[in-house]
Amino acid sequence: TRLRDTQEPTPEDPSSKVIITDINDTVLENISQNIKLNEMESVASVAKLDFYRQFGNNYIPGGWIESEMKGMIEQPRKPVDVILAADIICQREDAIAAAKTIHDALVPPSEGRCGGVAYIVCADSGHRFGVEIFASECEGI
């Protein structure tokens, strides 16, 4: 899953960042190494994201909760403008948790401004349990 910060980039100051997330520490460590090897630290970072730690109510100041990683405590993170995610649903509970996470992580619509947008790629329900309820879970939050 990739989350993009809400700040707009400029050629002089690339303050917009891609936040690459996963739940697996080894995956996050490998991604961190790839970011360093490709000298992308100024535009990319990693964060541990546990769908099952999000609430789906946008009551948490900051939008979504970054899970504990490498001794850093769990902390709220700012909502983002764009979410790109693939292969995030393997069971029914994942669909519910993913919908809550997307709701919490996206910038909400405000007066005169559209909210954030999520692009999700999933296998069909014949290959992954829970995919069939994902759209209705997103609409129900």
N, C-alpha and C positions, 0 to 999 in steps of 0.2 A: 504494500500500500504506500502510495506517495501522497504527501500533503504539502501544499504550496503556501508559504506565508502570504499575508494579505498586502504587504508593501509592494509597490510597483518598482521594477528595476529601471535604472538609467545606465547609459554606457559608462558614465563616470563613477557611479556608485551602485554596483549590483546588489542592492539590499534585499531583493526578493530571493528567497531560498527555496529549494526543494528539500522537504523533510522526508526521508525514506524510512518507513516504519516496518516493524515485524515484531513478533512475540519471541522469537528464538534468538538467544544471545549469540550463538555461533554465527547465525546469518547476519546479525547486526555487526558483529566484529568483522566479518568478511566484507560487508558493504563499506564499513569505515576504512578498511585497508584499501579498497578500490577507490574511494574518494581521495585518499591521500596519494596513492600512486598516480592518479590522474590530475593531481593538483586542483581539486575542485572544492576545497574547504570553504572558499568564499561564497559558493553558491549552493552547496549541498551539506546536509547533516543527517544524522540518524537519530531516531527516538524509538524507544520500546513502547509499543501500543498493544494493549490487551483489550480486545473488544468487550470482554466480560467485566471490565472495570468502569465502563461508561454507563451513564444513567438514562440517556435519551430524553432528558428534560431541559437541557440548556440552563440549568440553575447553577451549575458550577461556574464561578467567575473564571474566565479564561477559555471556556469552550470545551476542551477535551483534556483528559488526564493522561500524562505521560507516566508510564509505569516505572517502578524502581529498576535501576540498571547500574551496575558497577558501583554500588554503595550510594548512589544519588537517590534521594527520596522521591516518592511519587509527587508529581507537581502538575498544576493546571497549565495548559498551553493555550495561546491565542487561537481563535477560529481561523480557518483558512479559506481561500477563495475557490480552490480547485482540489478535488480528490480524484486520483487515478488508482484504481484497485483491480486486481485480477485474482481469480481462484481463491476467494476468501470464504466460500461457503462449502462445508463438507457435511453438515448435519443441520437439522431444523433449528437448533439453538443458535447456531452460527448466524443464520439469517436474521434472527431477532436481535442478537448482539451487534451485528454489522449495521443494521438499520439505526439502532440507538447511537452507535459511534458516529455514523455519518451525520445524523441530526446534530449531535453535540459539536462535531468538529468543523462543520461548515459555517461560514459567516451567515447569520440570519438576514432575511430581507429587512430593509429599513426604509423609511420615507424617502422616496426618490432614488432608491438604489435596489437593484436585484440582489438576492442572496448568492451564496456560493453554488457551485455546480459539482456534481459527482459523476464520474464516468466509471462504470463497473462492468467488468467482463467476467461472466460466469459460464460454467458448463450448463447444459440443460438438465432438467430434473430427472432425466433418464440416467444421468451419470453422477449426479450429486444430490443427496437428500437435502431438503430445505430450500432449494432454489425456487420451487414453485410458490413459496409464501413470501419471498423477499420483497417483491414490489408492493404487496399489500401491507407488509410490515413498515416499509418506508412511508407509505401514504397514511398509515394509522398513527404515526408519531406526531 
